[in-house]
Each structure stands twice: as C-alpha cells, then as structure tokens.
Amino acid sequence: MSESSSHLDLAVHATGLVKRFGDTLAVDGIDLDVQRGEVFGVLGPNGAGKTTMLQMLATLLPFDEGDARIFGVDVRRQPHVIRQLVGVTGQFASVDENLTARENLWLFGRLQGLASKKSRSTADELLGRFGLEDSADKPISQYSGGMRRRLDLAASLITRPPLIFLDEPTTGLDPRTRGQMWETIRDLVAQGCTVLLTTQYLDEADQLADRIAVIDRGRKVAEGTSDQLKSQVGSSTLQLRLLDPAQTAAAVDVVRRVVGDEPVLTPEAGGINVPLADANRAADVLIGLREEQLLITSATVQKPTLDEVFMALTGHGAEDEAQRPEKEMAR
Amino acid sequence: MTSLMSTRVDETVIATTYEGVRALAVRPSVRQTISQTMVMAWRAVKKMQRNFEQLFDVTIQPLLFTAMFAGIFGGAISGDVQSYLPIIITGLIGQTVVTACVATGVQLREDMDKGVFDRFKSLPIARIAPLAGPMVADMLRYLIASLLTFGTGFAMGYRPGGGVLGVIGAIVLAVFAGWSLAWIFAWFGTVGRSAQGVQGISLMVMFPLTFLSNAFVPTETMPGWLRAFADVNPVSHVITAIRDLANDGAVTAEVGWAILGLLAVVAIFAPLAVRSYSRKM
C-alpha cells in the first residue's frame, strides 16, 4: 500500500477526538492515523478510553470534539457510509443469544442486503472458515468463550468490510484459544483487511500490531512500532530484586548515580527495573549496590518488554489494571 | 483518484479502500428499510418460538381469564353466564390485547440492553428497523390472543351473532388495536431505565386503560367521573366496535371512532417512540 503522507490515503485519520461522560474526559484529544492494510494496536489499561474511542469511530457514540475520516469519509457527517466500511467486533458488539450461529450469520447477511440464498451460503462459508460447522445449529449458550469470539468476528465479516475494529479480541480467553484468535486475525490481514484493535495485553500488541499507540487516561502517550517503543526504554533492562524491600530508596539512589537514569519500580516489593543503553553497564550497577551493602536476591538482564515501556511512558504499571482480565470480561 | 475521496454525488459517497473506489449510499432506501424490518420481525418470531413463556400472556391468560371472568361476573351482571358471554368475550379480547402490548415495551427494553443491539447499531441498516421489526412480529401475539379468547368463548357456548365475517372483522380490528396501542408501551420501553421500570410504568397505565372501560361492565353503573373517562377511553371504543362487529356483524360509527382513536394514538406515540429510540441508536 502506498505510504503517501496525504491523509486521504489513510484508512483512519482522526484528529482531536474528545468524549466526555459528565465531568470525566474519557477521550482527551486523541489523534490517530491508521495506514491501509496494517494492524494498528491501541494499547492501554482498562478505563484508558480505548473502547470509547473505537465506539466513536464506529458511529456508536457522538463526538464531543474532533474530526475523523475513514477511507476519506467523514465519520460525523456520513454515519451510514461508515457503517458500510467498518466491521465491528468486541465487548460491545455481539450476536443474538436466541439464535443459532447459522441463524445469526444469516440474519446479519439479510440485514445488509444479501438475498436469502446468498446469505445462507455466506454463513456456511464463514462457519467453515472459523471452524464452527459442527456447532452451527447449537444454541449460543452452549458455546465456549473462544467459539463466541470467533462467531462475533465472523459476524462482522459478512460483507467483507475493508476495515475491522476488534475491541479486546482475546480478553478472557485461555492461552491456546488466544493463539487461535491471533492466527485468525493474521489471516484477515493477509487478505488485505485493515485492522484497528484495542488490547490491554502488551504481548498481544507486540504479536499482532504493525504500529501501536499507547493510551492512558484518554490521552495518547506514545506511538510507534513495537521496536520503536521498546527502544524508548533503552536497549536492555536490568531486573533487580532486593533482599530487603525497605532498602528500595537507597538502591534507587545508587542506580541514579551509576546510570544517570531513573529506574522503574515494579509492583513486587523490592523489584527495580533499570533501563540500560548498554547491557554491559549492568555490572557497574551491581558493583555500586555491593559497595553500599545492598543485597539482592536476583538480577537478570533482558530486552525490554512492552510492560516496561508502558511503565516508563505512563509512570504507573499496566499490571494493576491489566493483568486481571477475568474480572473485566464479566460484561 | 484521491480527489474523488468523499465527494458527494447525490445520494452516494465515494470511499477509496484498498480494493479501489466504492460508491456507497448515504442512507437506506425505503425498500431496504422495509426488508430490514421484516428480517427483524423474523428474528422476533424466532425468539417467541424459543421462549415459549413469553407467549403465556396471550395463551394461558385468555383461556384462564375467559373462564374465570365469565363465571364470576356472569350471574351478577347479566343474570346468567350465557347472556354475559357476548359482553365478556369481546371485552376480554380488548383487555388481553392491551396486556399483550405491555410485553412489547418490556421486551424491547430487554432487547436494547443486550450486546446484539450494539451490533445492530453498528450495521448499515435503517435505525428504525430493530424497533419496527418486533412491532410487526407482535401482531402475531395479538392474533393468538384474539383467536384463543374467541375459541374459549365458543367452547363455553358463545355464538357470535355477527357470523364468520363479523368475527374476522373483530379480530382484524383487535390486532390493529394491539399494534397501535403498543406504540405507547414501545415509547415507555425506549425511555425507561430498565426492563423492570418499564414494566412498572406500563402496568400503571395498562390497568386504568383496561378496567376503566366497558370491557367487563356497562359504564352506566359507574360514578359520573369514572364514566366520563371510560366513555372517552379509546379501549372502550375499540371494545364497542369489536362487539358491533362480532355480535351484530355491523360496521357502525363506533368502528370508525375506534379506528380514528387508534390512529390518534399512533400519531402521538409513534413519533415519540421513534425519536427517543433514535437517540439511543
């Protein structure tokens, strides 16, 4: 696809998106450019405004401020056109529990103008593609979480929309089902779809997204490829665990003196992550700690993870909110 | 090609996707709206089939109420049950249909709270279709209620004087009445905060509408102020019209008034319902 700088060539071009709920700024001036044919990941903890932003772009929520164009079409002025261009899957768009999978897909096909026969064959084809033929006529209530997600996704693909919104596609899924979902999403992209997905899983963005925007409290705090984001926290990280968590402050002083950079405290007591421009500086830090009689239980040097990126960017961990997916999916 | 982006050409907008240029309609056509409404009606019928308890109010209730009310009031009001049947059967049709309307609003509210409604919102379909579909499908409920009430009456010895045509006319009117009055409750359904809330308000409206009418007793026995309300109550007019059709086979002025009254209800409440509904869509 062309990498033209003209915003008219973009799949999504949004500027200054603002959404308020009462006094709360759910989305606080976000700009977003999504290239055609790429997977763009929006990463952030729960309540960061990811879903709200997606709902705005999908015409499900009115804008308070800002403008957005999808394939050049004005989202605010042409909602009906946008709905023909965007397939929405996620926490907020599911299927009808009273119908079977086959009936659901037929219904959504008919609603979007397919003739009855065509709608039936499209439903069959999608059921096959998503491995749901065997359960096609069972009530949805008997579906596992993974099957539900696949059906949700199948339902948004009936008219082959060029742009797909995926709102937390794997939240609450077990690791194996998650891997299957990732494969499905990669297949979509291989067929030329543009995908805008939100996730609270750092590894998911890392795995799937060509580019990532990190969202925190309604604002975009960083944007770039996974590698670009990682390089913002140095080329590698020294992960330390102190024997006595009470000595954390003293250890932080040492790190500051030796490396000249601010270390990141991890949520575990006594855990310190030190960003290093050069992995060989790790020894200097360890020697510095030794000289101050600060004992450690473990020290490892690693390439930075997106977790660290997130913490470095927002000053607080993604873990507090992000690593308890089970609670959030109850909706 | 890029200069074509988003150029408005009458009723379509040009979008340039990776597949090339697509011309897309700015709004659904009337034909699409009707077809989408019928698909939504199909969905509502499927839902009825799968949740049979949703049909209790139009199946069990007519059977039970007809036998019960005829037995309780028959002797007191008309001397004996047989001569009360022409009054109570027709009255109960009106009463049952209004009761069935309440479920229309409550179920609409329940539906709107579900995730599938968000998908409906995200689809390029007429905003009105998810509301209009169930309204159409529920006409089936009113039909079932009317047929069963007549059937029970017939089993109890009711022989409508209006003959087959009169009874058919009465049933058609009852179904039309159900559809029209359902707009009141559909409106409640769109403004209520929860399904329970909608149920609460709806029952408060439903009881006066049905009992402060000529459904069970002649209005002459009521105190003046009650009678004044009962006489202008559109439900009274509908029931009188049903009686004229079923018992006398006569298309009287009351039939005209009933239809006029129902159209007035639609004219007031349909726009209200559609407006508050569109806001949520």
Chai-1 contact restraints between the chains, C-beta under 6 A:
chainA,res_idxA,chainB,res_idxB,connection_type,confidence,min_distance_angstrom,max_distance_angstrom,comment,restraint_id
A,L8,B,T2,contact,1.0,0.0,6.0,A-B,restraint_1
A,L8,B,M5,contact,1.0,0.0,6.0,A-B,restraint_2
A,R36,B,Y18,contact,1.0,0.0,6.0,A-B,restraint_3
A,G37,B,Y18,contact,1.0,0.0,6.0,A-B,restraint_4
A,A58,B,S122,contact,1.0,0.0,6.0,A-B,restraint_5
A,L60,B,K121,contact,1.0,0.0,6.0,A-B,restraint_6
A,F71,B,A15,contact,1.0,0.0,6.0,A-B,restraint_7
A,F71,B,T16,contact,1.0,0.0,6.0,A-B,restraint_8
A,F71,B,T17,contact,1.0,0.0,6.0,A-B,restraint_9
A,G72,B,M5,contact,1.0,0.0,6.0,A-B,restraint_10
A,G72,B,S6,contact,1.0,0.0,6.0,A-B,restraint_11
A,G72,B,A15,contact,1.0,0.0,6.0,A-B,restraint_12
A,G72,B,T16,contact,1.0,0.0,6.0,A-B,restraint_13
A,V73,B,S6,contact,1.0,0.0,6.0,A-B,restraint_14
A,V73,B,V13,contact,1.0,0.0,6.0,A-B,restraint_15
A,V73,B,A15,contact,1.0,0.0,6.0,A-B,restraint_16
A,Q78,B,V13,contact,1.0,0.0,6.0,A-B,restraint_17
A,H80,B,V26,contact,1.0,0.0,6.0,A-B,restraint_18
A,H80,B,R27,contact,1.0,0.0,6.0,A-B,restraint_19
A,H80,B,P124,contact,1.0,0.0,6.0,A-B,restraint_20
A,V81,B,V13,contact,1.0,0.0,6.0,A-B,restraint_21
A,V81,B,L24,contact,1.0,0.0,6.0,A-B,restraint_22
A,R83,B,L123,contact,1.0,0.0,6.0,A-B,restraint_23
A,R83,B,P124,contact,1.0,0.0,6.0,A-B,restraint_24
A,Q84,B,L24,contact,1.0,0.0,6.0,A-B,restraint_25
A,Q84,B,P124,contact,1.0,0.0,6.0,A-B,restraint_26
A,L85,B,A15,contact,1.0,0.0,6.0,A-B,restraint_27
A,V88,B,S122,contact,1.0,0.0,6.0,A-B,restraint_28
A,F92,B,D118,contact,1.0,0.0,6.0,A-B,restraint_29
A,A93,B,D118,contact,1.0,0.0,6.0,A-B,restraint_30
A,A93,B,R119,contact,1.0,0.0,6.0,A-B,restraint_31
A,A93,B,S122,contact,1.0,0.0,6.0,A-B,restraint_32
A,S94,B,G115,contact,1.0,0.0,6.0,A-B,restraint_33
A,S94,B,V116,contact,1.0,0.0,6.0,A-B,restraint_34
A,V95,B,V116,contact,1.0,0.0,6.0,A-B,restraint_35
A,D96,B,V116,contact,1.0,0.0,6.0,A-B,restraint_36
A,N98,B,K47,contact,1.0,0.0,6.0,A-B,restraint_37
A,N98,B,R50,contact,1.0,0.0,6.0,A-B,restraint_38
A,L107,B,R43,contact,1.0,0.0,6.0,A-B,restraint_39
A,R110,B,V39,contact,1.0,0.0,6.0,A-B,restraint_40
A,L111,B,Q36,contact,1.0,0.0,6.0,A-B,restraint_41
A,L111,B,V39,contact,1.0,0.0,6.0,A-B,restraint_42
A,L111,B,L123,contact,1.0,0.0,6.0,A-B,restraint_43
A,L111,B,I125,contact,1.0,0.0,6.0,A-B,restraint_44
A,P162,B,T17,contact,1.0,0.0,6.0,A-B,restraint_45
A,P162,B,Y18,contact,1.0,0.0,6.0,A-B,restraint_46
A,G192,B,Y18,contact,1.0,0.0,6.0,A-B,restraint_47
